[in-house]
Amino acid sequence: MGKKKNKKPRELPEALGLPTGGVETHAHLDMEPFAEDLDAVLDRAEACGVARIGQVFLGPEAYEKGRGLFESRPGVFFLLGVHPHDAKGWTDETLSAMRAAFASDSRLKAVGEAGLDYYYDYSPRDVQRRVFAAQLQLACEVDRPMVVHSRDALDETFEVLEAEGFKDRPLLWHCFGGDTAFARRVLDNGWMISIPGAVTWKKMDELREAVEMIPMDRLVLETDCPFLAPDPWRGKRNEPAFIGFTARAVAEAKGLPLEEIWRVTAENATRFFRLDEE
């Protein structure tokens, strides 16, 4: 019998040696995969240089249930939005609850993620569009930036944004996975782009080409954890500590030092989400 090959151990995020100050803009830490070890996950992120994390609550109920998890973690800021998958459950009470939350909680820094998802179609498309538009209007009303989810609905997403007059308003395109033409369309509207761990995957050359041309002042980083873990942890639970691998892939695509990407994307996120304001 042949000898078993020894598997190469996965690289640890601590090995990247990144300084404190990084910002992870999009995490779902209230989801079940983190129920048993949330404190350890947050401690590990801090040890890997992540100073701030954007925790995304998918709806008012999730916000009310989960915000207390982060009471002792001032580096965690909040986003609140109704995902297109859940648009069918939207009511006037949903809007009222969101409006009240933004009025009372300074940790809520953005509306989102919200948008259109025609890949799964868990909610009727006309309902998705109506709920997306309502949240765009809410973002204007409460003076918060917008974080957009769009899957297999690119043209329709732009149509809603255009109809709501969102050109040059503060908007972040969450989990960007497109090519240079797609990136240019986002940039021409004055919006920011968030790069996920998929940029590390072998077959994502078009995404890396897009990253190369996106101006430095329009880039931020995200994990979208527990989903979309970057290499070398692809297929495992994603977590904020892994964002350093995404930063490294962005640095390689742009031909810049990793530390510069780490610093500038953090500055961009701090400015976009107004993280220094209480």
C-alpha positions as CSV (number, residue, x, y, z in Angstrom):
1,M,0.0,0.0,0.0
2,G,1.2,3.5,-0.8
3,K,1.9,6.0,1.9
4,K,-0.8,8.6,2.6
5,K,0.2,12.0,1.5
6,N,0.5,14.5,4.4
7,K,-1.9,17.3,3.8
8,K,-0.3,20.7,4.0
9,P,-1.7,22.7,7.0
10,R,-3.8,25.7,6.1
11,E,-2.2,29.0,6.5
12,L,-3.3,30.8,9.7
13,P,-4.5,34.4,9.4
14,E,-2.3,35.4,12.3
15,A,0.7,34.6,10.1
16,L,-0.1,37.6,7.9
17,G,1.1,39.8,10.7
18,L,-1.3,42.7,10.0
19,P,-1.4,45.6,12.3
20,T,-4.5,46.6,14.3
21,G,-6.8,48.9,12.4
22,G,-8.4,46.8,9.7
23,V,-12.1,47.1,9.0
24,E,-14.3,44.1,8.0
25,T,-17.5,45.7,6.6
26,H,-19.9,42.8,6.3
27,A,-20.4,39.9,8.7
28,H,-23.4,37.8,9.9
29,L,-22.1,36.9,13.3
30,D,-25.6,36.4,14.8
31,M,-26.1,33.3,12.6
32,E,-26.1,29.8,13.9
33,P,-22.6,28.8,12.8
34,F,-21.2,31.3,15.4
35,A,-23.6,30.3,18.2
36,E,-21.0,28.2,20.1
37,D,-17.8,30.3,19.9
38,L,-18.7,34.0,19.0
39,D,-16.3,35.4,21.7
40,A,-13.4,33.3,20.4
41,V,-14.2,34.4,16.8
42,L,-14.2,38.1,17.8
43,D,-11.0,37.7,19.9
44,R,-9.3,36.0,16.9
45,A,-10.3,38.8,14.6
46,E,-8.8,41.3,17.0
47,A,-5.6,39.3,17.2
48,C,-5.4,39.4,13.4
49,G,-5.6,43.2,13.2
50,V,-9.3,43.6,12.7
51,A,-10.4,46.7,14.7
52,R,-13.9,47.1,13.5
53,I,-16.6,44.7,12.1
54,G,-19.9,45.5,10.4
55,Q,-22.5,43.2,11.8
56,V,-25.5,42.8,9.4
57,F,-28.9,42.2,11.0
58,L,-31.4,40.8,8.4
59,G,-34.5,42.5,9.7
60,P,-35.8,44.1,12.9
61,E,-36.4,40.9,14.7
62,A,-32.8,39.7,14.1
63,Y,-31.6,43.1,15.3
64,E,-33.7,43.0,18.5
65,K,-32.6,39.5,19.2
66,G,-29.0,39.8,18.4
67,R,-27.7,43.3,19.3
68,G,-27.1,42.3,22.9
69,L,-24.4,39.8,21.7
70,F,-22.1,42.7,21.0
71,E,-22.8,44.9,24.0
72,S,-19.2,44.5,25.3
73,R,-17.7,44.8,21.8
74,P,-17.5,48.5,20.9
75,G,-15.5,47.7,17.7
76,V,-18.6,46.1,16.2
77,F,-21.0,48.4,14.3
78,F,-24.4,47.5,12.9
79,L,-26.2,47.4,9.6
80,L,-29.9,46.7,9.4
81,G,-31.9,45.7,6.3
82,V,-34.4,43.3,4.9
83,H,-32.8,40.9,2.4
84,P,-34.6,40.3,-0.9
85,H,-35.1,36.7,0.2
86,D,-37.3,38.0,3.0
87,A,-39.1,40.8,1.1
88,K,-42.3,38.8,1.1
89,G,-42.6,39.3,4.8
90,W,-42.3,43.2,4.6
91,T,-45.1,45.1,6.3
92,D,-45.7,48.7,7.4
93,E,-44.6,47.5,10.9
94,T,-41.3,46.4,9.5
95,L,-40.6,49.9,8.2
96,S,-41.7,51.5,11.5
97,A,-39.5,49.2,13.5
98,M,-36.5,50.0,11.3
99,R,-37.2,53.7,11.5
100,A,-37.3,53.5,15.3
101,A,-34.1,51.5,15.5
102,F,-32.1,54.0,13.4
103,A,-33.5,56.9,15.5
104,S,-32.4,55.3,18.8
105,D,-29.2,53.4,18.1
106,S,-26.0,55.2,17.0
107,R,-24.3,51.9,16.3
108,L,-26.6,51.5,13.3
109,K,-24.4,52.9,10.5
110,A,-26.2,51.8,7.3
111,V,-29.3,50.4,5.8
112,G,-28.7,47.0,4.2
113,E,-28.1,44.6,2.9
114,A,-31.1,45.1,0.7
115,G,-31.7,44.8,-3.1
116,L,-32.7,42.2,-5.6
117,D,-32.0,38.4,-5.8
118,Y,-33.4,36.8,-9.0
119,Y,-31.1,33.7,-8.6
120,Y,-33.3,32.1,-5.9
121,D,-36.5,34.2,-6.3
122,Y,-37.5,33.4,-2.7
123,S,-39.7,36.5,-2.9
124,P,-41.8,37.6,-5.9
125,R,-39.8,40.0,-8.1
126,D,-42.3,42.9,-7.9
127,V,-42.3,42.6,-4.1
128,Q,-38.5,42.6,-4.0
129,R,-38.4,45.8,-6.1
130,R,-41.0,47.5,-3.9
131,V,-39.2,46.6,-0.6
132,F,-35.8,47.6,-2.1
133,A,-37.2,51.0,-3.1
134,A,-38.7,51.5,0.4
135,Q,-35.4,50.9,2.0
136,L,-33.6,53.3,-0.3
137,Q,-36.1,55.9,0.7
138,L,-35.5,55.0,4.4
139,A,-31.7,55.4,3.9
140,C,-32.3,59.0,2.7
141,E,-34.8,59.7,5.5
142,V,-32.5,58.5,8.3
143,D,-29.3,59.9,6.6
144,R,-27.4,56.6,6.5
145,P,-25.5,55.0,3.6
146,M,-27.0,52.1,1.6
147,V,-25.5,48.6,1.2
148,V,-26.8,46.8,-1.8
149,H,-27.2,43.1,-2.5
150,S,-27.7,42.2,-6.2
151,R,-27.7,38.7,-7.7
152,D,-28.7,37.9,-11.3
153,A,-30.6,41.2,-11.3
154,L,-28.0,43.7,-12.4
155,D,-30.0,45.8,-14.8
156,E,-33.1,45.8,-12.6
157,T,-31.0,46.8,-9.6
158,F,-29.7,49.8,-11.5
159,E,-33.2,50.6,-12.7
160,V,-34.5,50.8,-9.1
161,L,-31.5,52.9,-8.0
162,E,-31.9,55.3,-10.9
163,A,-35.6,55.6,-10.2
164,E,-34.9,56.5,-6.6
165,G,-32.3,59.1,-7.6
166,F,-29.3,57.3,-6.0
167,K,-26.6,58.4,-8.3
168,D,-23.8,60.0,-6.2
169,R,-25.5,59.1,-3.0
170,P,-23.5,57.1,-0.4
171,L,-23.9,53.5,-1.5
172,L,-21.8,50.4,-1.2
173,W,-22.0,47.5,-3.6
174,H,-21.8,44.5,-1.3
175,C,-20.0,41.3,-2.3
176,F,-18.8,42.5,-5.7
177,G,-18.0,39.6,-8.0
178,G,-18.2,41.2,-11.5
179,D,-15.9,42.2,-14.3
180,T,-14.4,45.6,-15.2
181,A,-17.5,46.7,-17.2
182,F,-19.7,46.0,-14.1
183,A,-17.2,47.8,-11.8
184,R,-17.1,50.8,-14.2
185,R,-20.9,51.1,-14.1
186,V,-20.9,51.1,-10.3
187,L,-18.0,53.6,-10.2
188,D,-19.7,55.9,-12.7
189,N,-22.6,56.3,-10.3
190,G,-20.2,57.5,-7.5
191,W,-20.6,54.3,-5.4
192,M,-18.2,52.2,-3.4
193,I,-17.3,48.6,-4.0
194,S,-16.8,45.8,-1.4
195,I,-14.5,42.9,-2.2
196,P,-15.2,39.5,-0.7
197,G,-13.0,36.4,-0.3
198,A,-13.9,35.2,-3.7
199,V,-11.1,37.4,-5.1
200,T,-8.7,34.7,-3.7
201,W,-10.3,31.8,-5.7
202,K,-8.4,30.4,-8.7
203,K,-11.1,31.0,-11.4
204,M,-11.9,34.6,-10.5
205,D,-9.5,36.3,-12.9
206,E,-12.2,38.7,-14.1
207,L,-12.8,39.9,-10.5
208,R,-9.1,40.4,-10.0
209,E,-8.9,42.4,-13.2
210,A,-11.7,44.6,-11.9
211,V,-10.0,45.0,-8.6
212,E,-6.9,46.2,-10.5
213,M,-8.8,49.1,-12.1
214,I,-11.0,50.1,-9.1
215,P,-9.6,53.3,-7.6
216,M,-8.1,52.9,-4.1
217,D,-10.5,55.4,-2.6
218,R,-13.5,53.4,-3.7
219,L,-12.5,50.0,-2.2
220,V,-13.5,48.2,1.1
221,L,-13.2,44.6,2.2
222,E,-15.7,42.1,3.6
223,T,-16.0,38.4,4.5
224,D,-19.8,38.0,4.3
225,C,-19.1,35.3,6.9
226,P,-20.0,32.6,7.5
227,F,-20.2,32.4,3.7
228,L,-17.5,32.7,1.0
229,A,-14.4,31.8,2.9
230,P,-11.2,32.8,1.0
231,D,-8.4,30.5,0.1
232,P,-6.8,28.8,1.9
233,W,-9.9,28.3,4.0
234,R,-12.4,27.8,1.2
235,G,-15.1,25.3,2.1
236,K,-14.8,26.1,5.8
237,R,-16.8,28.5,7.9
238,N,-15.7,32.0,7.1
239,E,-14.9,34.5,9.8
240,P,-13.6,38.1,10.2
241,A,-10.1,37.0,10.9
242,F,-9.9,35.7,7.4
243,I,-10.3,39.1,5.8
244,G,-6.5,39.4,5.7
245,F,-6.3,36.8,2.9
246,T,-8.7,39.0,0.9
247,A,-6.6,42.0,1.5
248,R,-3.5,40.1,0.3
249,A,-5.3,39.1,-2.9
250,V,-6.3,42.7,-3.5
251,A,-2.8,43.9,-2.9
252,E,-1.4,41.3,-5.4
253,A,-4.0,42.4,-8.0
254,K,-3.1,46.0,-7.6
255,G,0.7,45.5,-7.2
256,L,0.7,47.3,-3.9
257,P,2.0,46.4,-0.4
258,L,-0.5,44.5,1.8
259,E,-0.2,47.0,4.6
260,E,-1.2,49.8,2.3
261,I,-4.4,47.9,1.2
262,W,-5.1,47.2,4.9
263,R,-4.8,50.8,5.9
264,V,-6.5,52.5,3.0
265,T,-9.6,50.1,2.9
266,A,-10.0,50.8,6.6
267,E,-9.8,54.5,6.1
268,N,-12.4,54.2,3.3
269,A,-14.8,52.1,5.5
270,T,-14.4,54.6,8.4
271,R,-15.3,57.5,6.1
272,F,-18.2,55.7,4.3
273,F,-19.9,54.4,7.5
274,R,-18.9,57.5,9.5
275,L,-17.5,55.2,12.2
276,D,-15.9,58.1,14.1
277,E,-19.3,59.7,14.7
278,E,-21.4,58.8,17.6
